[in-house]
Amino acid sequence: MSSPDPQVRAARNKSTSPPPRGPVVAVTGAASGVGALLTARLAASEEVKQVVAIDERRGECAEAEWHILDVRDPAIADRLRGADVVVHLALDLDLETDAAARTAYNVRGTQTVLTAAAAAGVHRVVLCTSTMVYGALPDNELPLAEDAELRATAEATGVGDLLEVERLARRAPRAHPGLNVTVVRPAVLVGGTDTALTRYFESPRLLVVAGSRPAWQFCHVDDLCSALEYAVLEKVDGELAVGCDGWLEQEEVEELSGIRRMELPSVVALGAAARLHRIGLTPSPAGDLAYTMYPWVISGSRLHDAGWRPAYTNEEVLAQLLDEVSGRHTVAGRRLGRKDATAAGAAGATVALLGAAAVVRRARKARRRI
């Protein structure tokens, strides 16, 4: 008897071949931002069997299996059944969100996902916070080790929420035996992001507090996604910091950006920031200023030891950030219209004076309405 046609043989072999090996991965917050990028990356990976995407709206990745629901809904446990790993990225760190509502969403969402993952038999959850949890302090080592104490306070935007997520991550393996939790902490994240730290580079002058020693370390979103993929595939675990190698001194940032500094005494800078935030003129509390004053650079040694390397340098990420924020005008975290920005740049106004001017304008508008 003659042997089957080669094409027939190939078809038979394909039909009897085992399904793709690798984990089934669920991603929360999968419709936008880092979640959307990671979902697409994992869906294209030959090392991942399937991607389950969870969000309050459907995203663009057609290869993923979509489930539309709020991560605070306990029904999420049913959607996680069959998943090996969950990457929880459904966090709200928007500067304009009400702080109490933001905290309620972030903390309750993380609690629900961890509990649901344990109930569904998931063996690993990957959480994402920030290197901001280490705190920006004048006595920080350069760089910090990943197992350094988390000394941040809740005074900066969203950091209180991230510290609570870290606390839940530490408690989860004790509360749910058999559940492993990996925490990934990116440096200043760049790539379609809007944070108090990216808005720093939208200012007409770079605010420098006299006597401080800033050190800048960035993380490109693509590098964050590749680090998260490492965690998903269990190439590394534990508490991981991710960012570009090394850091940039403030003088290097000013030279690369071409933006001149505006130096203020700490009493003036911190006092003005606190007042402007208290009366609702800026979204950033005074605590955000610490991250532009003192170093909080990390080594990233655990990912490096596992073979991971960043694809971008600090210089390259800063260049992309400057390109993204081109045309935007921000002072003290508050976005300005073009007319206000031109006046601020021409006058070289300080944060305090801009805040006072804004108060005066608001009062005048209120009087006109009367």
C-alpha positions as a Markdown table, in Angstrom:
| # | Residue | x | y | z |
|---|---|---|---|---|
| 1 | Met | 0.0 | 0.0 | 0.0 |
| 2 | Ser | 1.3 | 3.5 | -0.9 |
| 3 | Ser | 2.0 | 5.9 | 1.9 |
| 4 | Pro | -0.4 | 8.8 | 2.4 |
| 5 | Asp | 0.1 | 12.1 | 0.6 |
| 6 | Pro | 2.5 | 14.4 | 2.6 |
| 7 | Gln | -0.2 | 17.1 | 3.0 |
| 8 | Val | -2.6 | 14.5 | 4.4 |
| 9 | Arg | 0.1 | 13.2 | 6.8 |
| 10 | Ala | 0.8 | 16.8 | 8.0 |
| 11 | Ala | -2.9 | 17.4 | 8.6 |
| 12 | Arg | -3.3 | 14.2 | 10.6 |
| 13 | Asn | -0.2 | 15.1 | 12.7 |
| 14 | Lys | -1.6 | 18.6 | 13.3 |
| 15 | Ser | -5.0 | 17.2 | 14.4 |
| 16 | Thr | -3.5 | 14.8 | 16.9 |
| 17 | Ser | -0.8 | 17.1 | 18.3 |
| 18 | Pro | -1.3 | 18.2 | 21.9 |
| 19 | Pro | -2.7 | 21.7 | 22.6 |
| 20 | Pro | -0.2 | 24.5 | 23.3 |
| 21 | Arg | 1.5 | 24.1 | 26.7 |
| 22 | Gly | 1.8 | 26.9 | 29.1 |
| 23 | Pro | -0.4 | 28.7 | 31.6 |
| 24 | Val | -3.9 | 30.1 | 31.2 |
| 25 | Val | -3.5 | 33.8 | 32.3 |
| 26 | Ala | -6.2 | 36.2 | 33.4 |
| 27 | Val | -5.5 | 39.9 | 33.2 |
| 28 | Thr | -7.7 | 42.5 | 35.0 |
| 29 | Gly | -7.8 | 46.0 | 33.6 |
| 30 | Ala | -7.2 | 44.5 | 30.2 |
| 31 | Ala | -9.0 | 47.0 | 28.0 |
| 32 | Ser | -6.6 | 50.0 | 28.3 |
| 33 | Gly | -3.1 | 51.1 | 29.4 |
| 34 | Val | -0.6 | 48.5 | 30.6 |
| 35 | Gly | -3.4 | 45.9 | 30.8 |
| 36 | Ala | -4.1 | 46.2 | 27.1 |
| 37 | Leu | -0.4 | 46.0 | 26.1 |
| 38 | Leu | 0.2 | 43.0 | 28.4 |
| 39 | Thr | -3.0 | 41.2 | 27.1 |
| 40 | Ala | -1.8 | 41.6 | 23.5 |
| 41 | Arg | 1.7 | 40.5 | 24.4 |
| 42 | Leu | 0.6 | 37.3 | 26.2 |
| 43 | Ala | -2.0 | 36.5 | 23.5 |
| 44 | Ala | 0.9 | 36.5 | 21.0 |
| 45 | Ser | 3.2 | 34.4 | 23.1 |
| 46 | Glu | 3.8 | 30.7 | 22.3 |
| 47 | Glu | 4.5 | 30.1 | 26.0 |
| 48 | Val | 0.9 | 31.1 | 27.1 |
| 49 | Lys | -2.0 | 28.7 | 26.4 |
| 50 | Gln | -4.8 | 31.2 | 26.7 |
| 51 | Val | -5.5 | 34.8 | 27.9 |
| 52 | Val | -8.7 | 35.7 | 29.8 |
| 53 | Ala | -9.3 | 39.4 | 29.7 |
| 54 | Ile | -11.4 | 41.1 | 32.4 |
| 55 | Asp | -12.5 | 44.7 | 32.4 |
| 56 | Glu | -15.6 | 46.9 | 32.5 |
| 57 | Arg | -15.5 | 47.2 | 28.7 |
| 58 | Arg | -14.2 | 45.1 | 25.9 |
| 59 | Gly | -10.8 | 45.8 | 24.6 |
| 60 | Glu | -9.2 | 45.3 | 21.2 |
| 61 | Cys | -7.4 | 42.0 | 21.6 |
| 62 | Ala | -9.6 | 39.6 | 19.6 |
| 63 | Glu | -7.4 | 36.6 | 20.6 |
| 64 | Ala | -8.4 | 36.9 | 24.3 |
| 65 | Glu | -11.5 | 35.5 | 26.0 |
| 66 | Trp | -13.3 | 38.6 | 27.3 |
| 67 | His | -15.5 | 39.0 | 30.4 |
| 68 | Ile | -17.1 | 42.3 | 31.2 |
| 69 | Leu | -17.4 | 43.0 | 34.9 |
| 70 | Asp | -16.2 | 45.2 | 37.8 |
| 71 | Val | -13.2 | 43.6 | 39.6 |
| 72 | Arg | -15.0 | 44.3 | 42.9 |
| 73 | Asp | -17.8 | 41.9 | 41.9 |
| 74 | Pro | -17.4 | 38.5 | 43.7 |
| 75 | Ala | -18.7 | 36.9 | 40.6 |
| 76 | Ile | -15.2 | 37.3 | 39.2 |
| 77 | Ala | -14.3 | 34.0 | 41.0 |
| 78 | Asp | -16.3 | 32.2 | 38.3 |
| 79 | Arg | -14.4 | 33.9 | 35.5 |
| 80 | Leu | -11.1 | 32.9 | 37.0 |
| 81 | Arg | -11.8 | 29.2 | 37.2 |
| 82 | Gly | -9.3 | 27.4 | 35.0 |
| 83 | Ala | -6.7 | 30.2 | 35.2 |
| 84 | Asp | -3.2 | 29.4 | 36.4 |
| 85 | Val | -2.1 | 33.0 | 36.9 |
| 86 | Val | -3.9 | 36.3 | 37.4 |
| 87 | Val | -2.3 | 39.6 | 36.7 |
| 88 | His | -4.2 | 42.3 | 38.5 |
| 89 | Leu | -3.8 | 45.7 | 36.7 |
| 90 | Ala | -7.2 | 47.2 | 37.4 |
| 91 | Leu | -6.0 | 50.1 | 39.5 |
| 92 | Asp | -7.2 | 53.7 | 39.4 |
| 93 | Leu | -4.3 | 56.2 | 39.9 |
| 94 | Asp | -5.9 | 59.0 | 37.9 |
| 95 | Leu | -4.9 | 62.4 | 39.4 |
| 96 | Glu | -8.4 | 63.8 | 38.9 |
| 97 | Thr | -10.3 | 61.0 | 40.6 |
| 98 | Asp | -11.8 | 61.7 | 44.0 |
| 99 | Ala | -9.2 | 60.3 | 46.5 |
| 100 | Ala | -11.7 | 58.4 | 48.7 |
| 101 | Ala | -13.4 | 56.8 | 45.7 |
| 102 | Arg | -10.0 | 55.9 | 44.2 |
| 103 | Thr | -8.9 | 54.2 | 47.4 |
| 104 | Ala | -12.2 | 52.3 | 47.8 |
| 105 | Tyr | -11.9 | 51.0 | 44.2 |
| 106 | Asn | -8.2 | 50.0 | 44.5 |
| 107 | Val | -8.3 | 48.4 | 47.9 |
| 108 | Arg | -11.6 | 46.6 | 47.5 |
| 109 | Gly | -10.7 | 45.5 | 43.9 |
| 110 | Thr | -7.4 | 44.0 | 45.1 |
| 111 | Gln | -9.1 | 42.2 | 48.1 |
| 112 | Thr | -11.7 | 40.7 | 45.8 |
| 113 | Val | -9.3 | 39.5 | 43.2 |
| 114 | Leu | -7.0 | 37.9 | 45.7 |
| 115 | Thr | -9.9 | 36.1 | 47.5 |
| 116 | Ala | -11.5 | 35.1 | 44.2 |
| 117 | Ala | -8.2 | 33.8 | 42.8 |
| 118 | Ala | -7.8 | 31.6 | 45.9 |
| 119 | Ala | -11.4 | 30.3 | 45.6 |
| 120 | Ala | -11.0 | 29.6 | 41.9 |
| 121 | Gly | -7.8 | 27.5 | 42.5 |
| 122 | Val | -5.4 | 30.0 | 40.9 |
| 123 | His | -1.9 | 29.3 | 42.1 |
| 124 | Arg | -0.2 | 32.7 | 41.4 |
| 125 | Val | -1.4 | 36.4 | 41.4 |
| 126 | Val | 0.9 | 39.1 | 40.1 |
| 127 | Leu | 0.3 | 42.6 | 41.5 |
| 128 | Cys | 1.7 | 45.9 | 40.2 |
| 129 | Thr | 2.5 | 48.8 | 42.5 |
| 130 | Ser | 5.4 | 51.3 | 42.1 |
| 131 | Thr | 8.9 | 51.9 | 43.4 |
| 132 | Met | 7.3 | 54.9 | 45.1 |
| 133 | Val | 6.5 | 52.6 | 48.0 |
| 134 | Tyr | 10.1 | 52.6 | 49.0 |
| 135 | Gly | 9.7 | 56.3 | 49.8 |
| 136 | Ala | 11.8 | 59.3 | 48.6 |
| 137 | Leu | 14.1 | 60.1 | 51.5 |
| 138 | Pro | 17.4 | 62.0 | 51.9 |
| 139 | Asp | 19.2 | 59.0 | 53.4 |
| 140 | Asn | 18.2 | 56.5 | 50.7 |
| 141 | Glu | 21.0 | 54.5 | 49.3 |
| 142 | Leu | 21.8 | 54.8 | 45.6 |
| 143 | Pro | 20.5 | 52.4 | 44.4 |
| 144 | Leu | 18.1 | 50.7 | 46.9 |
| 145 | Ala | 18.0 | 47.0 | 47.3 |
| 146 | Glu | 14.7 | 45.4 | 46.4 |
| 147 | Asp | 14.3 | 44.0 | 49.9 |
| 148 | Ala | 14.8 | 47.5 | 51.4 |
| 149 | Glu | 12.2 | 48.6 | 53.9 |
| 150 | Leu | 9.1 | 50.3 | 52.4 |
| 151 | Arg | 9.3 | 53.7 | 54.1 |
| 152 | Ala | 6.8 | 55.7 | 52.0 |
| 153 | Thr | 3.9 | 57.5 | 53.6 |
| 154 | Ala | 0.4 | 58.1 | 52.3 |
| 155 | Glu | 1.1 | 61.8 | 51.6 |
| 156 | Ala | 1.7 | 61.4 | 47.8 |
| 157 | Thr | -0.9 | 60.7 | 45.2 |
| 158 | Gly | -2.0 | 57.1 | 45.2 |
| 159 | Val | 0.9 | 55.9 | 47.4 |
| 160 | Gly | -1.4 | 55.1 | 50.3 |
| 161 | Asp | -3.4 | 52.8 | 48.0 |
| 162 | Leu | -0.2 | 51.1 | 46.8 |
| 163 | Leu | 1.0 | 50.5 | 50.3 |
| 164 | Glu | -2.3 | 48.9 | 51.1 |
| 165 | Val | -2.0 | 46.7 | 48.0 |
| 166 | Glu | 1.5 | 45.7 | 49.3 |
| 167 | Arg | 0.1 | 44.8 | 52.7 |
| 168 | Leu | -2.6 | 42.7 | 51.1 |
| 169 | Ala | 0.1 | 40.9 | 49.0 |
| 170 | Arg | 2.0 | 40.0 | 52.1 |
| 171 | Arg | -1.1 | 38.7 | 53.9 |
| 172 | Ala | -2.6 | 36.7 | 51.0 |
| 173 | Pro | -0.3 | 33.6 | 51.2 |
| 174 | Arg | -1.1 | 33.3 | 54.9 |
| 175 | Ala | -4.8 | 33.8 | 54.5 |
| 176 | His | -4.9 | 31.6 | 51.4 |
| 177 | Pro | -2.4 | 28.8 | 51.7 |
| 178 | Gly | -1.2 | 27.6 | 48.3 |
| 179 | Leu | -1.6 | 31.1 | 46.7 |
| 180 | Asn | 1.7 | 32.7 | 45.6 |
| 181 | Val | 1.8 | 36.5 | 45.2 |
| 182 | Thr | 4.4 | 38.3 | 43.1 |
| 183 | Val | 4.7 | 42.1 | 43.3 |
| 184 | Val | 6.2 | 44.1 | 40.4 |
| 185 | Arg | 7.3 | 47.7 | 41.2 |
| 186 | Pro | 8.0 | 49.9 | 38.2 |
| 187 | Ala | 10.0 | 53.2 | 38.4 |
| 188 | Val | 8.6 | 56.4 | 36.9 |
| 189 | Leu | 6.4 | 54.8 | 34.2 |
| 190 | Val | 6.4 | 56.3 | 30.7 |
| 191 | Gly | 4.4 | 55.4 | 27.7 |
| 192 | Gly | 0.9 | 56.9 | 27.5 |
| 193 | Thr | 0.8 | 57.6 | 31.2 |
| 194 | Asp | -0.3 | 60.7 | 33.1 |
| 195 | Thr | 1.0 | 61.0 | 36.7 |
| 196 | Ala | 2.3 | 63.8 | 39.0 |
| 197 | Leu | 5.8 | 62.7 | 38.0 |
| 198 | Thr | 5.3 | 62.9 | 34.2 |
| 199 | Arg | 3.5 | 66.2 | 34.6 |
| 200 | Tyr | 6.7 | 67.5 | 36.3 |
| 201 | Phe | 8.2 | 67.6 | 32.7 |
| 202 | Glu | 5.3 | 69.7 | 31.4 |
| 203 | Ser | 6.3 | 72.7 | 33.4 |
| 204 | Pro | 7.9 | 75.8 | 31.9 |
| 205 | Arg | 10.6 | 75.4 | 34.5 |
| 206 | Leu | 11.8 | 72.3 | 36.4 |
| 207 | Leu | 11.1 | 73.0 | 40.1 |
| 208 | Val | 14.2 | 72.2 | 42.2 |
| 209 | Val | 14.1 | 72.5 | 46.0 |
| 210 | Ala | 17.2 | 74.1 | 47.3 |
| 211 | Gly | 19.5 | 71.6 | 49.1 |
| 212 | Ser | 17.8 | 68.5 | 47.6 |
| 213 | Arg | 19.5 | 65.8 | 45.5 |
| 214 | Pro | 17.0 | 64.4 | 42.9 |
| 215 | Ala | 17.8 | 61.2 | 41.0 |
| 216 | Trp | 15.6 | 60.1 | 38.1 |
| 217 | Gln | 15.0 | 56.5 | 37.1 |
| 218 | Phe | 12.4 | 55.7 | 34.4 |
| 219 | Cys | 10.6 | 52.6 | 33.2 |
| 220 | His | 9.1 | 52.2 | 29.7 |
| 221 | Val | 5.7 | 50.4 | 29.6 |
| 222 | Asp | 7.2 | 47.8 | 27.2 |
| 223 | Asp | 9.8 | 46.9 | 29.8 |
| 224 | Leu | 7.1 | 46.7 | 32.5 |
| 225 | Cys | 5.1 | 44.3 | 30.3 |
| 226 | Ser | 8.2 | 42.1 | 29.6 |
| 227 | Ala | 8.9 | 42.0 | 33.3 |
| 228 | Leu | 5.3 | 41.1 | 34.0 |
| 229 | Glu | 5.6 | 38.3 | 31.4 |
| 230 | Tyr | 8.6 | 37.0 | 33.3 |
| 231 | Ala | 6.5 | 36.8 | 36.4 |
| 232 | Val | 3.6 | 35.1 | 34.6 |
| 233 | Leu | 5.9 | 32.4 | 33.3 |
| 234 | Glu | 7.5 | 32.0 | 36.7 |
| 235 | Lys | 10.9 | 32.8 | 35.6 |
| 236 | Val | 11.2 | 35.1 | 38.6 |
| 237 | Asp | 9.0 | 35.6 | 41.7 |
| 238 | Gly | 8.8 | 37.5 | 45.0 |
| 239 | Glu | 9.0 | 41.3 | 45.1 |
| 240 | Leu | 10.5 | 42.8 | 42.0 |
| 241 | Ala | 11.6 | 46.3 | 41.0 |
| 242 | Val | 11.7 | 47.1 | 37.3 |
| 243 | Gly | 13.3 | 50.1 | 35.5 |
| 244 | Cys | 16.1 | 51.3 | 33.4 |
| 245 | Asp | 19.6 | 50.6 | 34.5 |
| 246 | Gly | 21.1 | 53.3 | 36.6 |
| 247 | Trp | 19.7 | 56.9 | 37.0 |
| 248 | Leu | 20.0 | 60.5 | 35.8 |
| 249 | Glu | 21.1 | 63.3 | 38.1 |
| 250 | Gln | 19.0 | 66.5 | 38.0 |
| 251 | Glu | 21.7 | 68.3 | 36.0 |
| 252 | Glu | 21.7 | 65.6 | 33.3 |
| 253 | Val | 17.9 | 65.8 | 33.1 |
| 254 | Glu | 18.1 | 69.6 | 32.6 |
| 255 | Glu | 20.7 | 69.2 | 29.9 |
| 256 | Leu | 18.8 | 66.5 | 28.1 |
| 257 | Ser | 15.5 | 68.2 | 28.3 |
| 258 | Gly | 16.6 | 71.8 | 27.7 |
| 259 | Ile | 14.3 | 73.0 | 30.4 |
| 260 | Arg | 15.8 | 75.3 | 32.9 |
| 261 | Arg | 15.4 | 75.0 | 36.6 |
| 262 | Met | 13.5 | 77.1 | 39.1 |
| 263 | Glu | 15.1 | 76.8 | 42.5 |
| 264 | Leu | 13.0 | 77.5 | 45.7 |
| 265 | Pro | 13.7 | 77.1 | 49.4 |
| 266 | Ser | 12.0 | 74.0 | 50.7 |
| 267 | Val | 9.7 | 76.0 | 53.1 |
| 268 | Val | 8.4 | 78.1 | 50.1 |
| 269 | Ala | 8.0 | 75.1 | 47.7 |
| 270 | Leu | 6.3 | 72.8 | 50.2 |
| 271 | Gly | 4.2 | 75.5 | 51.8 |
| 272 | Ala | 2.9 | 76.7 | 48.4 |
| 273 | Ala | 2.2 | 73.1 | 47.2 |
| 274 | Ala | 0.3 | 72.4 | 50.4 |
| 275 | Arg | -1.8 | 75.5 | 50.2 |
| 276 | Leu | -2.6 | 75.1 | 46.5 |
| 277 | His | -3.7 | 71.5 | 47.0 |
| 278 | Arg | -5.8 | 72.4 | 50.1 |
| 279 | Ile | -7.9 | 75.0 | 48.3 |
| 280 | Gly | -8.4 | 72.6 | 45.3 |
| 281 | Leu | -6.2 | 74.4 | 42.7 |
| 282 | Thr | -3.9 | 71.5 | 42.1 |
| 283 | Pro | -4.4 | 67.7 | 42.1 |
| 284 | Ser | -1.0 | 67.0 | 43.6 |
| 285 | Pro | -0.5 | 67.1 | 47.4 |
| 286 | Ala | 2.7 | 68.4 | 48.8 |
| 287 | Gly | 3.9 | 64.8 | 49.4 |
| 288 | Asp | 4.5 | 64.4 | 45.6 |
| 289 | Leu | 7.3 | 67.0 | 45.8 |
| 290 | Ala | 9.5 | 64.6 | 47.9 |
| 291 | Tyr | 9.8 | 62.3 | 44.8 |
| 292 | Thr | 11.4 | 65.2 | 42.9 |
| 293 | Met | 13.7 | 66.1 | 45.8 |
| 294 | Tyr | 15.3 | 62.9 | 47.1 |
| 295 | Pro | 16.4 | 59.6 | 45.5 |
| 296 | Trp | 14.3 | 56.4 | 45.2 |
| 297 | Val | 16.3 | 54.5 | 42.6 |
| 298 | Ile | 16.2 | 50.7 | 42.8 |
| 299 | Ser | 18.7 | 48.0 | 41.6 |
| 300 | Gly | 16.4 | 45.6 | 39.8 |
| 301 | Ser | 18.8 | 42.8 | 40.7 |
| 302 | Arg | 16.3 | 40.0 | 40.9 |
| 303 | Leu | 15.0 | 40.4 | 37.4 |
| 304 | His | 18.6 | 40.8 | 36.2 |
| 305 | Asp | 19.6 | 37.6 | 37.9 |
| 306 | Ala | 16.8 | 35.8 | 36.1 |
| 307 | Gly | 18.1 | 37.0 | 32.7 |
| 308 | Trp | 15.8 | 40.0 | 32.1 |
| 309 | Arg | 17.2 | 43.2 | 30.8 |
| 310 | Pro | 15.5 | 46.5 | 30.0 |
| 311 | Ala | 15.2 | 47.4 | 26.3 |
| 312 | Tyr | 15.4 | 51.1 | 27.0 |
| 313 | Thr | 17.8 | 53.5 | 28.7 |
| 314 | Asn | 16.9 | 56.4 | 31.0 |
| 315 | Glu | 17.9 | 58.8 | 28.3 |
| 316 | Glu | 15.7 | 57.1 | 25.7 |
| 317 | Val | 12.7 | 57.0 | 28.0 |
| 318 | Leu | 13.1 | 60.7 | 29.0 |
| 319 | Ala | 13.3 | 61.6 | 25.3 |
| 320 | Gln | 10.0 | 59.7 | 24.7 |
| 321 | Leu | 8.4 | 61.4 | 27.7 |
| 322 | Leu | 9.4 | 64.9 | 26.5 |
| 323 | Asp | 7.9 | 64.1 | 23.1 |
| 324 | Glu | 4.6 | 62.9 | 24.6 |
| 325 | Val | 4.2 | 66.0 | 26.8 |
| 326 | Ser | 5.2 | 68.4 | 24.1 |
| 327 | Gly | 2.6 | 71.2 | 23.9 |
| 328 | Arg | 1.2 | 70.6 | 27.4 |
| 329 | His | 1.6 | 73.2 | 30.1 |
| 330 | Thr | 1.5 | 72.3 | 33.8 |
| 331 | Val | 2.5 | 74.2 | 36.9 |
| 332 | Ala | 2.3 | 72.5 | 40.4 |
| 333 | Gly | 0.5 | 69.6 | 38.8 |
| 334 | Arg | -2.3 | 71.9 | 37.3 |
| 335 | Arg | -2.7 | 72.0 | 33.6 |
| 336 | Leu | -2.7 | 75.5 | 32.2 |
| 337 | Gly | -4.2 | 76.9 | 29.0 |
| 338 | Arg | -1.8 | 78.3 | 26.4 |
| 339 | Lys | -2.4 | 81.9 | 27.5 |
| 340 | Asp | -1.6 | 81.2 | 31.2 |
| 341 | Ala | 1.5 | 79.1 | 30.2 |
| 342 | Thr | 2.9 | 81.8 | 28.0 |
| 343 | Ala | 2.5 | 84.4 | 30.8 |
| 344 | Ala | 4.1 | 82.0 | 33.3 |
| 345 | Gly | 7.1 | 81.3 | 31.1 |
| 346 | Ala | 7.7 | 84.9 | 30.3 |
| 347 | Ala | 7.5 | 86.0 | 33.9 |
| 348 | Gly | 9.5 | 83.0 | 35.2 |
| 349 | Ala | 6.8 | 82.9 | 38.0 |
| 350 | Thr | 7.3 | 80.6 | 41.0 |
| 351 | Val | 4.8 | 78.0 | 42.1 |
| 352 | Ala | 3.6 | 80.2 | 44.9 |
| 353 | Leu | 3.0 | 83.2 | 42.7 |
| 354 | Leu | 1.2 | 81.2 | 40.1 |
| 355 | Gly | -1.0 | 79.8 | 42.8 |
| 356 | Ala | -1.7 | 83.3 | 44.1 |
| 357 | Ala | -2.5 | 84.5 | 40.6 |
| 358 | Ala | -4.9 | 81.6 | 40.0 |
| 359 | Val | -6.7 | 82.4 | 43.3 |
| 360 | Val | -7.1 | 86.1 | 42.2 |
| 361 | Arg | -8.4 | 85.1 | 38.8 |
| 362 | Arg | -10.9 | 82.7 | 40.3 |
| 363 | Ala | -12.1 | 85.4 | 42.8 |
| 364 | Arg | -12.5 | 87.9 | 39.9 |
| 365 | Lys | -14.6 | 85.4 | 37.9 |
| 366 | Ala | -16.8 | 84.8 | 40.9 |
| 367 | Arg | -17.4 | 88.5 | 41.4 |
| 368 | Arg | -18.3 | 88.9 | 37.7 |
| 369 | Arg | -20.9 | 86.2 | 37.9 |
| 370 | Ile | -22.4 | 88.0 | 40.9 |
